[in-house]
Amino acid sequence: MVNMNEIINELLVKSKKFGFDEAEVMIKDDKNFETTVYKGEIDNYSISENFGLSFRGIKNNIMGYSYTEKLDENSVEMLLENAMNNLKNIDSKDQEFLFGNEENLEYVKINQYNEKLNEVSNERKIEILKKMEKTAFEYDKRVKSINYCLFENGETSHRIKNTLGLDLYEKSNLSFCFLNVGVEENGEMQSAHSIFVGNDINFLNEKELAYEAADKAIKLIGAETIESDNYPVIIENKTFASLLQAFSPIFSAEQVQKGTSLLKDKINCKIAASNISIIDNPHMKGKIASASFDAEGVPTKYKEVIKNGVLTTYLHNMKTAYIGNVKPTGNATRGSYKSSIGISPSNFYVENGNVTKDDMISEIEKGLLIVSLEGLHAGLNSVSGDFSLSAKGFLIENGKIIRPVNQITVSGNFLELLKNVKTVGNDLDFTMPSGSSLVGSPSLRVDKLTVSGN
Amino acid sequence: MIKRNIINNVLDAAMSRGGDFAEIFIEDRFNTAISLSSGDIEKSLSGRDFGVGIRIFKGLKSIYVYTNNVEEENLIKLAKEAALGLKKEDVNKKIELMKIEVKNNHIIRKYPASVLSSEKIELMKRAYNKANQYDELIKQVKVNYMDYDKKIMIVNSEGLNKTDRRTRSRIFVTSIAEKDGEMQTGSDSIGAHKGFELYDGEVVDDVAIEASRVAKAMILADKCPSGKMDVVIDNGFGGVIFHEACGHGLEATSVAKGNSVFAGKLGEKVASEIVTAIDDGTLKNEWGSSNIDDEGNPTTKNILIENGILKNYMVDKFNGRRMEMRATGSSRRQSYKYAPTSRMTNTYIANGKSTKEEIIKNTENGLFARKMGGGSVNPMTGEFNFSVMEGYIIKNGKIERPVRGASLIGKGSEVLNRIDMVGNNFKFGQGMCGSISGSIPVNVGQPTIRVKDITVGGVKEAK
């Protein structure tokens, strides 16, 4: 067996001889279990363990990266050599940094590991799925197919050690449950899903997940398009969260400094309605993007990115903070051990207002409630802020939901949308996690969005 | 890659609980990714992926495990753990592996490892300069270069024992045009199952110029209006419409459990009779090609729709069991971290009879989608959406003016029936397709086609 400590130390010691001024090793270990049930039987079952080692070293303020998933007698040399070759390729003059073990460093303690999750037997997980699937089928005779009934749990740990004295370790575990239900009436298909994310499965209620997905899909039966026009629109909590997530790169200082963010030169400017505050909170209990340090080892911190409509900060890593002459905000991330340092939000959400969704609906004479947006990876331009997205929802007339709507697109500009938010709901909820971010929002009412249908 | 006797022992362990099929997939891959922004190389990454995936079937149950700890003890431990999913008594079954040589149809002339990174960088800077000098409206250019060289080995309990090597190269250029504080992007790429010989000649210049041409056209464009229109979709990457709207619904992944609008419709008319659609993983050195698929079957030319009639699906071994259909050499995965499943390779609408000029001339009012962006589909309902990167309004059979920000939505089955003109200028475009077995290289393709009555979502405010 390979002794990991020896490899790390060998890499760090040899890095100096190899010509690096300073160097860092990051090790990631993941374990995962996943199973799906189809018509009462297990149909997929998967176990995995994954290891990755990333090396990076600085010479003359430039950083070189390398990684491997295989450790053998050549690995140390290969990693050092690849990193040095990569470093020589770089001609960007931006100064790069490793984070040192500074005095009086304070890391907020975050416990993201629940021992009890490991005690849940695979039999129990399969039972949950069988019950969830059965409940969904029994909910309504129009439930015709379930193409995902999935349970997944995993744990991940990572360690960062560098020549500046930093040596950090963090581990977390998580479970994930996903149900996708298809319903049919008179040849018309509709589908909807429900999810559970968390590391305490006592909060997982398989029956409610089944009801939720089936109910959402059934409510869409009979959906038709509507007349093209401008409508007042309520965007439901998780749906707005998914839009905010898709536009989250505009908050990255890297995009700003490259001139490809709409928020360039907007610090201390009013960019949203006064009732909008957006928080980046890496210390939320039980939320998956919580962590005590970021990918560079910098302590994470709570911040109001937009306060009452005013942009107060971008999200930074060490490099962008140095260029912007501010302190790093603890938002450095790495997609994986294969990638270099980037920037992304942690638990990132629009703060709750105090109006219920029902009250918002009752105030609309003629408008739309949008419950899903598709094509977020393609139908929006995060450089211009323009979006044109396929949507589903419900027509509202005289304060009441009249019928489901599909085959429409809603379009607009993200910054315009933020400025035009009239009412903020009190039902903050989070969308599916993406990378190391978790994005949330309450339902929001906007006075005018362009809807294209008939 | 791993010693033969170890492989045999692992297969035995995987079959030890009464599985009826077991497979080991081993992958060793070297990656390079370099990115350039504003003329400077900003990122240069390289590394090695290595791991093993073990798959076991019993009837309609599939078990998958993967690891990159490939010591014999650990592999056997994992194989046994996987087999535990079956809960059966121990059985002993000896497997004889036959080494089958895979004929290589995709000759590589310049393996990435034999090319200095300085040459790769020189290529990127050449693309940058071309794109940047295209017009003064171009304010930023990004160039992404990637190559990989991977060796895989597949053995299974039926005695199959094959190795294959896949080398892929791609360069991607994004140009940003700026005017009056507004920004618009244009992009273009080229990729193939090739080494550095992909860039012989001046092909990279064409990619760079195309990216800037689109960005410039779109910064000068009006906002696209909304409504139902006849849409002319140009050749090449326009094929993404078939990929999203229909291709995913023809994958056994959706069809096997009846979660596709195309399930149960073999032999039926599903498209207008001028539509013939093909998935062909055998094409020499194409981006989505390989000698064998990721469960060891030779890739095939698979006619999906012929003159409007549904002829076949894309089928993998496991879903083939449920569907009682033969595998079509379509089983693919991003890496050992994914169990393979039926996916597209090089998927296209075949040439028809019209010329592009005729198609535009015959369109009174409509949208010309010269360049498509990405999209997605819900295979259960067939609803798709995708974005138009470069669009033009057609008036009285003539291209009138450029428009930006359009997206197209609809239902796959309906769109197929509304294709009323098919051009004769077939071309491929390259993309990455993400689905349950990861992100894989695929070609999309078509000649210029016309689709009647698509809902166009524009960004122009309604009056």
Interface residues (C-beta under 8 A of the other chain):
Chain A: M1 Y38 E41 I42 D43 N44 Y45 S46 I47 S48 E49 N50 F51 S54 G64 Y65 S66 Y67 T68 E69 K70 M78 N82 N85 N86 L87 N89 I90 D91 S92 K93 S145 N147 N180 G182 M189 Q190 S191 T225 S228 D229 N230 K258 G259 T260 K338 S339 S340 E374 G375 H377 A378 G379 N381 V383 S384 D386 F387 S388 L389 S390 N406 Q407 I408 T409 V410 S411 G412 N413 T450 V451 S452 G453 N454
Chain B: D28 N31 I34 S37 S38 D40 I41 E42 K43 S44 L45 S46 G47 R48 D49 F50 G51 L60 K61 S62 I63 Y64 V65 Y66 T67 N68 N69 V70 E71 L78 E81 A82 G85 S117 S118 I121 K139 Q140 I176 E182 M183 Q184 T185 C224 S226 G227 K228 S254 K257 G258 N259 V261 K337 A339 G373 G374 G375 S376 N378 M380 T381 G382 E383 F384 N385 F386 S387 R404 G405 A406 S407 I409 G410 K411 T455 V456 G457 G458 V459 K460 E461 A462
